[in-house]
């Protein structure tokens, strides 16, 4: 019985360590797009070995979603945090021009809790009209008052509405052919969504855009897909996603810190070995 008990204690210790490994709800790390079997491509979206191309020219709408959903964590009431980063490039501007030249309309990073995977083309950037969604738009066309009169901005948009909840203008063309890096982070304890952007590889210390939103309440149990959308109209361009990382996990409020779990595991292992030594001493006395 003592041996069985020790094995049980050892198993508990191993399980404690395993929780750390299984804390992540979902992890994506795509450095190329030669294999898109884990994605759903919609509309005009195509892939090459190096990138996803959401839209390639004028008059198109496209989307791409990773097939694993993150709604389970949000629907059971647990806080969830995520960090996403991606590189993008917008090339081949074509068609009409606004005040800073040809090319439109941009793309979005989207959390979609709707059955509708693709919204409007053109200024809709592929997300307009998708209810139960949160889109972060990287907009490259000046649509007047809807866009605050600026053709290069980042906005956070809810429920497929083109009027951004918050918006930040950018002083450089996003569709200039350069490779850009974006970071999107959500802290499920503070309910804070933040966006960072750079035309290099270094993550900025300060967020370009922040927005307070409780995603658990907002999505209210919906099964959520994470992905990208794009739309073009009389002006267009090739909207490419070059790399994509996404990691979601339960917050530290719900998952014990790894250090605490490891200390518990080592404590259990120590008790196991101590108990084994006592067993050996008892057997030795019985034989004497």
C-alpha positions as CSV (number, residue, x, y, z in Angstrom):
1,X,0.0,0.0,0.0
2,X,2.8,2.4,0.8
3,X,4.4,1.8,-2.6
4,X,1.1,2.5,-4.3
5,X,0.7,5.6,-2.3
6,X,4.1,6.9,-3.2
7,X,3.4,6.3,-6.9
8,X,0.2,8.3,-6.5
9,X,2.1,11.1,-4.9
10,X,4.7,11.0,-7.7
11,X,1.9,11.1,-10.3
12,X,0.4,14.1,-8.6
13,X,3.8,15.9,-8.8
14,X,4.1,15.1,-12.5
15,X,0.5,16.3,-13.1
16,X,1.4,19.6,-11.4
17,X,4.2,20.1,-13.8
18,X,2.0,19.2,-16.7
19,X,-0.5,22.0,-15.9
20,X,2.3,24.5,-16.7
21,X,2.8,22.9,-20.1
22,X,-0.9,22.9,-20.8
23,X,-1.7,26.4,-19.6
24,X,-1.7,27.8,-23.2
25,X,-5.2,27.5,-24.8
26,X,-3.9,28.1,-28.4
27,X,-0.5,28.8,-30.0
28,X,0.1,29.7,-33.6
29,X,3.5,30.2,-35.1
30,X,3.5,30.6,-38.9
31,X,6.7,31.9,-40.5
32,X,5.6,31.0,-44.0
33,X,2.4,29.9,-45.7
34,X,3.4,27.1,-48.0
35,X,1.0,24.9,-45.9
36,X,-2.4,26.5,-45.1
37,X,-4.2,23.4,-44.1
38,X,-4.8,24.9,-40.6
39,X,-6.5,27.9,-42.2
40,X,-9.8,28.7,-43.8
41,X,-9.3,30.9,-46.9
42,X,-12.3,33.0,-48.0
43,X,-13.0,35.1,-51.1
44,X,-10.0,36.4,-52.9
45,X,-7.4,35.1,-50.4
46,X,-4.6,33.0,-51.9
47,X,-1.3,31.7,-50.6
48,X,2.3,31.3,-51.8
49,X,5.2,29.7,-50.0
50,X,6.0,33.1,-48.4
51,X,2.8,34.8,-47.6
52,X,-1.0,35.0,-47.5
53,X,-2.4,37.4,-50.0
54,X,-5.8,38.6,-48.9
55,X,-6.6,40.8,-51.9
56,X,-4.4,41.3,-55.0
57,X,-6.1,44.1,-57.0
58,X,-9.2,46.2,-57.3
59,X,-12.8,45.1,-56.5
60,X,-12.0,42.2,-54.1
61,X,-12.7,41.0,-50.6
62,X,-10.9,38.2,-48.8
63,X,-10.3,36.7,-45.4
64,X,-8.2,34.0,-43.7
65,X,-8.9,32.4,-40.3
66,X,-7.0,29.9,-38.2
67,X,-9.2,26.9,-37.8
68,X,-8.7,26.4,-34.0
69,X,-11.3,28.5,-32.1
70,X,-10.6,30.4,-28.9
71,X,-14.2,30.7,-27.7
72,X,-14.1,27.9,-25.2
73,X,-12.1,29.9,-22.7
74,X,-14.2,33.1,-23.1
75,X,-17.5,31.2,-22.9
76,X,-16.8,29.5,-19.5
77,X,-16.2,32.8,-17.7
78,X,-12.4,32.5,-17.4
79,X,-10.3,35.5,-18.0
80,X,-8.2,35.0,-21.1
81,X,-5.2,37.0,-22.4
82,X,-3.6,36.9,-25.8
83,X,-0.6,38.2,-27.6
84,X,-0.5,38.3,-31.4
85,X,2.2,39.6,-33.7
86,X,2.4,39.6,-37.5
87,X,4.4,41.1,-40.4
88,X,2.6,42.6,-43.3
89,X,3.4,44.2,-46.7
90,X,1.1,46.1,-49.0
91,X,2.4,46.3,-52.6
92,X,1.3,47.1,-56.1
93,X,-1.1,50.0,-55.3
94,X,-3.5,50.5,-58.2
95,X,-6.6,52.2,-59.4
96,X,-7.9,55.5,-57.9
97,X,-5.9,57.9,-55.7
98,X,-6.7,59.7,-52.5
99,X,-4.6,62.6,-51.1
100,X,-1.4,60.4,-50.7
101,X,-1.5,58.4,-53.9
102,X,-2.9,55.2,-55.3
103,X,-3.9,52.1,-53.3
104,X,-6.7,50.9,-51.0
105,X,-8.3,50.0,-48.8
106,X,-6.3,48.1,-46.2
107,X,-6.8,45.0,-44.0
108,X,-7.9,44.1,-40.5
109,X,-6.9,41.7,-37.8
110,X,-10.3,40.3,-36.6
111,X,-11.8,38.3,-33.7
112,X,-15.0,36.9,-35.2
113,X,-17.8,35.4,-33.2
114,X,-20.2,35.4,-36.1
115,X,-21.1,32.7,-38.7
116,X,-20.3,35.3,-41.3
117,X,-16.7,35.1,-42.3
118,X,-16.4,37.9,-44.9
119,X,-17.9,41.4,-45.0
120,X,-18.0,44.2,-47.5
121,X,-15.4,45.0,-50.1
122,X,-13.8,48.4,-50.7
123,X,-14.0,50.7,-47.6
124,X,-15.6,47.8,-45.7
125,X,-12.1,46.2,-45.6
126,X,-13.7,42.7,-45.5
127,X,-15.0,43.1,-42.0
128,X,-17.9,45.6,-42.4
129,X,-21.3,44.1,-41.6
130,X,-19.9,41.2,-39.5
131,X,-21.7,41.5,-36.2
132,X,-20.3,40.0,-33.0
133,X,-16.7,40.9,-34.1
134,X,-13.8,43.0,-33.1
135,X,-11.6,44.3,-35.9
136,X,-8.4,46.2,-35.8
137,X,-8.2,48.0,-39.1
138,X,-5.0,49.1,-40.9
139,X,-6.8,51.5,-43.2
140,X,-5.0,53.0,-46.3
141,X,-7.8,55.1,-47.9
142,X,-9.4,58.4,-46.9
143,X,-13.2,57.8,-46.7
144,X,-13.9,61.2,-45.4
145,X,-15.6,61.7,-42.0
146,X,-15.8,57.9,-41.4
147,X,-12.0,57.8,-41.3
148,X,-11.5,61.2,-39.8
149,X,-10.2,62.6,-43.1
150,X,-7.0,60.5,-42.9
151,X,-5.9,57.8,-45.4
152,X,-3.4,56.1,-43.1
153,X,-4.7,55.1,-39.7
154,X,-5.3,52.2,-37.3
155,X,-8.7,51.8,-35.7
156,X,-10.6,49.4,-33.4
157,X,-14.0,48.6,-34.7
158,X,-16.9,46.6,-33.1
159,X,-19.7,44.6,-34.7
160,X,-18.7,45.4,-38.3
161,X,-19.2,49.2,-37.8
162,X,-16.9,51.3,-40.0
163,X,-16.9,54.1,-37.3
164,X,-13.9,53.2,-35.1
165,X,-14.3,53.2,-31.3
166,X,-10.7,54.7,-31.1
167,X,-8.4,55.6,-34.0
168,X,-4.8,56.7,-34.4
169,X,-3.4,58.4,-37.6
170,X,0.0,57.4,-38.9
171,X,2.4,59.7,-40.6
172,X,3.7,57.2,-43.1
173,X,1.9,55.4,-45.9
174,X,1.1,51.8,-44.8
175,X,0.9,50.7,-48.5
176,X,4.4,51.9,-49.4
177,X,5.8,48.4,-50.0
178,X,7.8,48.3,-46.8
179,X,7.6,45.3,-44.4
180,X,5.7,46.3,-41.3
181,X,5.4,44.7,-37.8
182,X,2.3,44.8,-35.6
183,X,1.7,43.6,-32.1
184,X,-1.8,43.2,-30.6
185,X,-2.0,42.3,-26.9
186,X,-5.1,41.8,-24.7
187,X,-4.8,41.7,-20.9
188,X,-7.9,39.8,-19.6
189,X,-7.5,40.9,-16.0
190,X,-7.4,44.7,-16.8
191,X,-9.6,44.2,-20.0
192,X,-7.1,46.3,-22.0
193,X,-6.5,45.9,-25.7
194,X,-3.4,47.5,-27.1
195,X,-1.9,47.9,-30.6
196,X,1.7,48.6,-31.5
197,X,3.1,49.3,-35.0
198,X,6.6,49.6,-36.5
199,X,8.2,49.8,-39.9
200,X,11.0,47.7,-38.5
201,X,11.4,44.7,-36.2
202,X,11.6,46.4,-32.8
203,X,8.5,46.3,-30.7
204,X,7.7,49.9,-29.5
205,X,7.6,50.5,-25.8
206,X,4.5,52.5,-26.0
207,X,1.2,51.4,-27.6
208,X,-0.1,53.3,-30.6
209,X,-3.7,52.6,-29.6
210,X,-5.4,51.3,-26.5
211,X,-9.0,50.4,-25.7
212,X,-10.8,49.1,-22.6
213,X,-13.1,46.2,-23.5
214,X,-14.2,43.1,-21.6
215,X,-14.1,40.4,-24.3
216,X,-15.7,37.8,-22.1
217,X,-18.9,39.9,-21.9
218,X,-18.6,41.2,-25.4
219,X,-18.5,37.8,-27.1
220,X,-20.8,36.3,-24.5
221,X,-20.0,32.6,-25.1
222,X,-19.5,32.8,-28.9
223,X,-17.0,30.5,-30.5
224,X,-14.4,32.8,-31.8
225,X,-12.1,32.7,-34.8
226,X,-9.0,34.8,-35.1
227,X,-7.8,35.9,-38.6
228,X,-7.5,38.7,-41.2
229,X,-9.8,40.4,-43.7
230,X,-9.2,42.8,-46.6
231,X,-11.2,44.7,-49.1
232,X,-10.6,46.8,-52.2
233,X,-12.8,48.9,-54.5
234,X,-11.9,51.3,-57.3
235,X,-8.4,51.4,-55.8
236,X,-6.5,48.3,-54.7
237,X,-3.3,46.6,-53.8
238,X,-1.7,43.3,-52.8
239,X,-2.3,42.9,-49.0
240,X,0.1,40.3,-47.7
241,X,0.5,38.6,-44.3
242,X,4.1,37.4,-44.1
243,X,4.3,36.0,-40.6
244,X,1.7,35.3,-37.9
245,X,2.0,34.5,-34.2
246,X,-0.8,34.1,-31.8
247,X,-0.8,32.8,-28.2
248,X,-3.8,32.8,-25.9
249,X,-3.8,31.5,-22.3
250,X,-5.8,31.8,-19.1
251,X,-4.7,34.7,-16.9
252,X,-2.5,34.3,-13.9
253,X,-5.6,34.8,-11.7
254,X,-6.9,31.4,-12.8
255,X,-3.7,29.5,-13.5
256,X,-1.1,29.1,-10.7
257,X,2.3,30.6,-11.4
258,X,4.8,28.1,-12.8
259,X,7.1,28.7,-9.9
260,X,4.4,27.8,-7.4
261,X,3.6,24.6,-9.3
262,X,7.2,23.6,-9.5
263,X,7.7,24.2,-5.8
264,X,4.7,22.1,-5.0
265,X,5.9,19.3,-7.4
266,X,9.4,19.3,-5.8
267,X,7.8,19.2,-2.3
268,X,5.7,16.2,-3.3
269,X,8.7,14.4,-4.7
270,X,10.7,15.2,-1.6
271,X,8.0,13.7,0.6
272,X,7.9,10.6,-1.7
273,X,11.6,10.0,-1.3
274,X,11.4,10.6,2.5
275,X,8.6,8.0,2.7
276,X,10.6,5.5,0.8
277,X,13.6,5.9,3.2
278,X,11.3,5.3,6.1
279,X,10.0,2.1,4.5
280,X,13.5,0.8,4.0
281,X,14.4,1.5,7.6
282,X,11.2,-0.3,8.8
283,X,12.0,-3.4,6.7
284,X,15.6,-3.4,8.0
285,X,14.4,-3.4,11.6
286,X,11.9,-6.2,10.9
287,X,14.7,-8.4,9.5
288,X,17.1,-7.7,12.4
